[in-house]
Amino acid sequence: MWSGSGPTRLSTARPLPHTHTHSPLHSAPARQPAREMALDFAAGCLGGVAGVLVGHPFDTVKVRLQVQNSDQPRYHGTIHCFRSILKQESVWGFYKGIGSPMMGLTFINAIVFGVQGNAMRHLGRDTPLNQFLAGAAAGGIQCIICCPMELAKTRMQLQGMGEYQVKSKVYKNSLDCLVRIYRKHGIRGINKGMVTTIVRELPGFGFYFLTYDCLTRALNCELDDSFVIPKLLFAGGMSGIVSWLSTYPIDVIKSRLQADGVGGVNQYSGIMDCVRQSYRKEGWRVFARGLTSTLLRAFPVNAATFATVTMFLMYSRADETCKPQEAAPTIQQPSSL
C-alpha cells in the first residue's frame, strides 16, 4: 500500500493473481530458481516505477488536502487542488518528492517478496486467511523503508505551501531531506510516524492480498484467456481501492504527524492527541479528507503496475508457459497505495 503512495500506498509490493491453487509467490518453475527470482524482482521494479509515475500526482494532492489548515483552507476540494498546483507550480509541482518512493522501490520489493514468499511457505496452505497473514507480515516488515521514505515524500510535497512557512526551498531532494532530518533529530526523527505506518500497513497489505486472491479466483484468471489482461487490471485496481478504504483514517493521522513540525511549530504530542485535535476541530469528515484523490489514484496505479508486470513476465517466461507439464508462471506486482 504505497502512495504511493499508499495510502500510495505507493500506497508497497503486492502479488498479482495466480491461475492455480498454489501461492503465486512460489509457484514458478523451480528449474532455475535464481532466474525466476531475478525476473520477479525486475518485473516488480518496472511495475513499481510505472505505478509511481502514474500515481504520484494524485498522492501529492492527497497529502496537501490532508494536512492543510482547516481554519484557512487553501484548497476547496480535489479538483481545485489539482488546478491550483498546475497553475502555480506547473506540472512538475505534482512530482515533488517523487525521488523518495523511487529510491525505496527496490528495497521495498525485495523485502515484501521475500517475506511474503517465506510466510506462505511456513503457513503451508494457500488459503485466503494465509494470504491475509502473509501480506500483513510483508507489510509490517517493509515499514522499515516505507516510513522514512514517506516522511521525506511528505516534507518535499509541502515545500512551497505558505501555511507551513516553507515558501523557500528547504530541501534539495528526498535524500537531502532525510539527511537534514537525521542531523537535527537523529534516528527517531527519520522514523517519525512509524507506529501509524505499521498500524496502516498490517491490515492494508492483508486486505490487498485477500481481495486480490478472491477476485482472481472469482474472475477465473487463466493465462490462456483472451480477456485475462482486463481481468487482471480490474482485480488489481479494485484490490488497491479496498486496501485504501480499510486503512484510510490511519493514513490521515500518519500524514499529519509526519507534517507536524514543519516550520518549527509542533501541534501534536502524539497519535491520540492528533486524533482528538483533528476530530474536535473538523469533525469525523477529517478522517476522509483527500479520500477522493486517493481512490482516483488507487485504481490506475494498480492497473498500470499490473499491466507492466504482466507483459514483462509474459514475454520473459514465454518458453515456460508453453510447457504444459510445468506450473503456471508467477505474476507479481509491487504496491502504489
C-alpha positions as CSV (number, residue, x, y, z in Angstrom):
1,M,0.0,0.0,0.0
2,W,2.0,2.7,-1.1
3,S,1.3,6.0,-2.1
4,G,2.0,5.9,-3.2
5,S,1.7,6.1,-2.1
6,G,-0.2,4.4,-0.3
7,P,-2.2,5.4,1.3
8,T,0.3,5.4,-2.3
9,R,0.2,3.5,-0.5
10,L,2.8,3.7,-3.3
11,S,0.4,3.3,-1.1
12,T,4.4,-1.2,-1.3
13,A,4.9,-4.7,-3.2
14,R,1.8,-6.8,-3.8
15,P,1.4,-10.0,-5.8
16,L,-0.6,-10.5,-8.9
17,P,-3.1,-13.3,-9.2
18,H,-2.5,-16.9,-9.8
19,T,-4.0,-19.4,-12.2
20,H,-3.9,-22.4,-9.9
21,T,-4.3,-23.3,-6.3
22,H,-0.8,-22.5,-5.1
23,S,0.6,-19.2,-3.9
24,P,1.8,-17.1,-6.8
25,L,5.0,-16.1,-4.9
26,H,6.5,-19.6,-5.1
27,S,4.7,-21.2,-7.9
28,A,7.1,-20.5,-10.7
29,P,9.2,-23.4,-12.1
30,A,11.9,-24.4,-9.7
31,R,14.2,-25.4,-12.6
32,Q,16.1,-22.1,-12.5
33,P,15.2,-20.5,-9.1
34,A,17.8,-17.8,-9.4
35,R,16.5,-16.8,-12.8
36,E,12.9,-16.8,-11.6
37,M,13.8,-14.6,-8.6
38,A,15.6,-12.2,-10.9
39,L,12.6,-12.0,-13.2
40,D,10.2,-11.4,-10.3
41,F,12.4,-8.7,-8.9
42,A,12.9,-7.0,-12.2
43,A,9.2,-7.2,-13.0
44,G,8.3,-5.8,-9.6
45,C,10.7,-2.9,-10.0
46,L,9.4,-2.0,-13.5
47,G,5.8,-2.2,-12.4
48,G,6.5,-0.1,-9.3
49,V,8.1,2.6,-11.4
50,A,5.1,2.7,-13.7
51,G,2.8,2.9,-10.6
52,V,4.8,5.7,-9.1
53,L,4.8,7.7,-12.3
54,V,1.0,7.4,-12.7
55,G,0.1,7.8,-9.0
56,H,2.4,10.4,-7.6
57,P,0.4,13.4,-8.8
58,F,-2.6,12.0,-7.0
59,D,-0.6,11.4,-3.9
60,T,0.7,15.0,-3.9
61,V,-2.9,16.2,-4.0
62,K,-4.0,13.8,-1.2
63,V,-1.2,14.9,1.1
64,R,-1.9,18.6,0.6
65,L,-5.6,18.1,1.3
66,Q,-4.9,16.0,4.4
67,V,-2.6,18.5,6.1
68,Q,-3.9,21.9,5.1
69,N,-5.1,24.3,7.8
70,S,-8.9,23.8,8.4
71,D,-9.4,27.4,9.6
72,Q,-8.0,28.8,6.3
73,P,-8.1,26.0,3.8
74,R,-6.0,26.7,0.7
75,Y,-7.9,24.1,-1.4
76,H,-11.6,23.6,-1.7
77,G,-11.5,20.1,-3.0
78,T,-9.6,17.6,-5.2
79,I,-10.3,19.3,-8.5
80,H,-9.4,22.8,-7.1
81,C,-6.2,21.4,-5.6
82,F,-5.2,19.9,-9.0
83,R,-5.9,23.2,-10.8
84,S,-4.1,25.3,-8.2
85,I,-0.9,23.1,-8.3
86,L,-0.9,23.1,-12.1
87,K,-1.4,26.9,-12.2
88,Q,1.1,27.9,-9.5
89,E,3.8,25.2,-9.8
90,S,3.3,23.8,-13.3
91,V,3.1,20.0,-13.9
92,W,6.4,19.5,-12.0
93,G,4.6,20.5,-8.8
94,F,2.8,17.2,-8.9
95,Y,6.1,15.3,-8.8
96,K,7.6,16.9,-5.8
97,G,9.0,14.2,-3.5
98,I,9.0,11.5,-6.2
99,G,12.6,10.7,-5.6
100,S,11.9,9.2,-2.2
101,P,9.5,6.5,-3.4
102,M,11.7,5.8,-6.4
103,M,14.7,5.3,-4.1
104,G,12.9,3.0,-1.8
105,L,11.3,0.9,-4.5
106,T,14.0,-1.7,-4.9
107,F,14.4,-2.3,-1.2
108,I,10.6,-2.5,-0.6
109,N,10.1,-5.0,-3.4
110,A,13.0,-7.2,-2.1
111,I,11.6,-7.2,1.4
112,V,8.0,-7.8,0.5
113,F,8.6,-10.5,-2.0
114,G,11.0,-12.3,0.3
115,V,8.8,-12.0,3.5
116,Q,5.6,-13.0,1.7
117,G,7.1,-16.0,0.0
118,N,8.7,-17.3,3.2
119,A,5.5,-16.6,5.2
120,M,3.4,-18.6,2.7
121,R,5.8,-21.5,2.8
122,H,5.8,-21.6,6.6
123,L,2.0,-21.4,6.6
124,G,1.8,-24.3,4.2
125,R,-1.6,-23.8,2.6
126,D,-2.7,-21.2,0.0
127,T,-5.9,-20.1,1.7
128,P,-7.5,-16.6,1.9
129,L,-6.6,-16.3,5.5
130,N,-3.0,-17.2,4.9
131,Q,-2.9,-14.7,2.0
132,F,-4.0,-12.1,4.5
133,L,-1.5,-13.1,7.2
134,A,1.4,-13.3,4.7
135,G,0.5,-9.9,3.3
136,A,0.3,-8.4,6.8
137,A,3.7,-9.8,7.7
138,A,5.2,-8.4,4.5
139,G,3.5,-5.0,5.1
140,G,4.9,-4.8,8.6
141,I,8.5,-5.6,7.7
142,Q,8.6,-3.2,4.8
143,C,7.7,-0.3,7.1
144,I,11.5,0.0,7.9
145,I,11.9,1.5,4.5
146,C,8.4,2.8,3.9
147,C,8.2,5.1,6.9
148,P,11.4,7.3,6.2
149,M,10.5,7.3,2.5
150,E,7.0,8.6,3.1
151,L,8.3,11.2,5.6
152,A,10.7,12.6,3.0
153,K,8.0,12.5,0.4
154,T,5.5,14.4,2.6
155,R,8.1,17.1,3.5
156,M,9.0,17.5,-0.1
157,Q,5.4,17.8,-1.2
158,L,4.7,20.5,1.4
159,Q,7.5,22.8,0.1
160,G,6.0,25.9,-1.3
161,M,3.0,25.9,0.9
162,G,2.9,29.2,2.8
163,E,0.9,27.8,5.7
164,Y,3.8,25.6,6.6
165,Q,6.3,28.5,6.4
166,V,8.4,26.8,3.8
167,K,7.9,29.1,0.8
168,S,11.6,28.8,0.2
169,K,13.2,25.6,-1.0
170,V,14.4,23.9,2.2
171,Y,15.3,20.5,0.8
172,K,17.2,19.9,-2.5
173,N,15.8,16.4,-2.9
174,S,14.4,13.5,-0.9
175,L,17.9,12.3,0.2
176,D,18.9,15.7,1.4
177,C,15.6,15.9,3.3
178,L,16.4,12.7,5.2
179,V,20.0,13.8,5.9
180,R,18.8,17.1,7.3
181,I,16.2,15.5,9.5
182,Y,18.7,12.9,10.7
183,R,21.3,15.6,11.6
184,K,18.7,17.5,13.6
185,H,16.6,14.7,15.2
186,G,18.6,11.5,14.8
187,I,17.1,8.1,14.1
188,R,13.9,9.0,15.9
189,G,13.4,11.9,13.6
190,I,13.6,9.9,10.3
191,N,11.2,7.3,11.7
192,K,8.6,9.8,12.7
193,G,5.2,8.2,12.1
194,M,6.5,4.7,12.3
195,V,3.7,3.4,14.7
196,T,0.9,4.8,12.5
197,T,2.7,3.4,9.4
198,I,2.8,-0.1,10.9
199,V,-0.9,0.1,12.0
200,R,-1.8,1.1,8.5
201,E,0.3,-1.4,6.6
202,L,-0.5,-4.5,8.5
203,P,-4.3,-4.6,7.6
204,G,-3.7,-2.7,4.4
205,F,-1.4,-5.3,2.9
206,G,-3.5,-8.1,4.4
207,F,-6.7,-6.9,2.8
208,Y,-4.9,-6.3,-0.5
209,F,-3.8,-9.9,-0.7
210,L,-7.1,-11.2,0.4
211,T,-9.1,-9.1,-2.1
212,Y,-6.7,-10.0,-4.8
213,D,-7.0,-13.7,-4.1
214,C,-10.8,-13.6,-4.0
215,L,-11.2,-11.6,-7.2
216,T,-8.8,-13.5,-9.3
217,R,-10.4,-16.8,-8.3
218,A,-13.9,-15.4,-8.9
219,L,-12.9,-14.0,-12.3
220,N,-11.1,-17.3,-13.2
221,C,-8.0,-15.5,-14.4
222,E,-6.3,-18.0,-16.7
223,L,-3.3,-17.1,-18.8
224,D,-4.8,-18.5,-22.0
225,D,-8.0,-16.4,-21.6
226,S,-8.2,-13.6,-24.2
227,F,-9.6,-11.3,-21.5
228,V,-7.0,-12.0,-18.9
229,I,-5.4,-8.6,-19.1
230,P,-8.7,-6.7,-18.5
231,K,-9.5,-9.1,-15.7
232,L,-6.1,-8.5,-14.1
233,L,-6.4,-4.8,-14.4
234,F,-9.8,-4.8,-12.8
235,A,-8.7,-7.1,-10.0
236,G,-5.6,-5.1,-9.2
237,G,-7.4,-1.7,-9.3
238,M,-10.2,-2.9,-7.0
239,S,-7.8,-4.5,-4.6
240,G,-6.0,-1.2,-4.3
241,I,-9.3,0.6,-3.6
242,V,-10.3,-2.0,-0.9
243,S,-6.9,-1.7,0.7
244,W,-7.1,2.1,1.0
245,L,-10.7,2.1,2.3
246,S,-9.7,-0.3,5.0
247,T,-7.0,2.0,6.5
248,Y,-7.5,5.5,5.2
249,P,-8.3,7.2,8.5
250,I,-5.0,5.9,9.9
251,D,-3.2,7.4,6.8
252,V,-4.7,10.8,7.5
253,I,-3.2,10.7,11.1
254,K,0.1,9.5,9.8
255,S,0.4,12.3,7.2
256,R,-0.5,14.9,9.9
257,L,2.1,13.6,12.3
258,Q,4.8,13.5,9.6
259,A,4.0,17.0,8.5
260,D,3.9,18.3,12.1
261,G,6.9,20.4,13.0
262,V,7.5,21.7,9.5
263,G,8.2,25.4,10.0
264,G,9.3,24.8,13.6
265,V,5.9,24.5,15.2
266,N,4.6,21.2,16.7
267,Q,0.9,20.9,17.1
268,Y,0.6,17.3,18.3
269,S,2.1,15.5,21.3
270,G,1.3,12.0,19.9
271,I,-1.1,9.9,18.0
272,M,-4.1,10.2,20.2
273,D,-3.6,13.9,20.6
274,C,-3.6,14.2,16.8
275,V,-6.8,12.2,16.6
276,R,-8.5,14.3,19.3
277,Q,-7.5,17.7,18.0
278,S,-8.3,16.7,14.4
279,Y,-11.8,15.4,15.4
280,R,-12.5,18.4,17.7
281,K,-11.7,21.0,15.0
282,E,-13.0,19.3,11.9
283,G,-15.4,16.5,12.9
284,W,-15.4,13.0,11.6
285,R,-15.0,14.2,8.0
286,V,-11.4,15.0,8.6
287,F,-10.6,11.2,8.5
288,A,-11.8,11.1,4.9
289,R,-10.0,14.2,3.7
290,G,-8.2,13.5,0.5
291,L,-10.0,10.2,0.0
292,T,-11.3,11.1,-3.4
293,S,-7.9,11.8,-4.9
294,T,-6.6,8.6,-3.2
295,L,-9.2,6.4,-4.7
296,L,-8.8,8.1,-8.1
297,R,-5.1,7.2,-7.8
298,A,-5.6,3.7,-6.4
299,F,-7.2,2.2,-9.5
300,P,-4.9,3.5,-12.3
301,V,-1.8,2.9,-10.2
302,N,-2.5,-0.7,-9.6
303,A,-3.7,-1.1,-13.2
304,A,-0.5,0.4,-14.6
305,T,1.6,-1.7,-12.3
306,F,-0.4,-4.8,-13.2
307,A,-0.1,-4.2,-17.0
308,T,3.6,-3.6,-16.8
309,V,4.4,-6.6,-14.6
310,T,2.1,-8.9,-16.6
311,M,3.5,-8.0,-20.0
312,F,7.1,-8.3,-18.8
313,L,6.6,-11.7,-17.3
314,M,4.6,-13.0,-20.2
315,Y,7.4,-12.1,-22.6
316,S,10.2,-13.2,-20.2
317,R,8.6,-16.6,-19.5
318,A,7.1,-17.3,-22.9
319,D,9.2,-20.5,-23.0
320,E,7.9,-21.6,-19.6
321,T,4.2,-21.2,-20.4
322,C,4.5,-23.4,-23.5
323,K,5.4,-26.4,-21.3
324,P,2.1,-28.0,-20.1
325,Q,3.9,-30.2,-17.6
326,E,5.2,-27.2,-15.6
327,A,3.3,-25.0,-13.3
328,A,2.0,-21.7,-14.5
329,P,4.4,-18.7,-14.1
330,T,4.4,-16.3,-11.2
331,I,2.9,-12.9,-11.8
332,Q,3.7,-10.4,-9.2
333,Q,3.4,-6.7,-8.6
334,P,4.6,-4.1,-6.1
335,S,2.4,-1.6,-4.3
336,S,1.5,2.0,-5.2
337,L,-1.3,2.9,-2.4
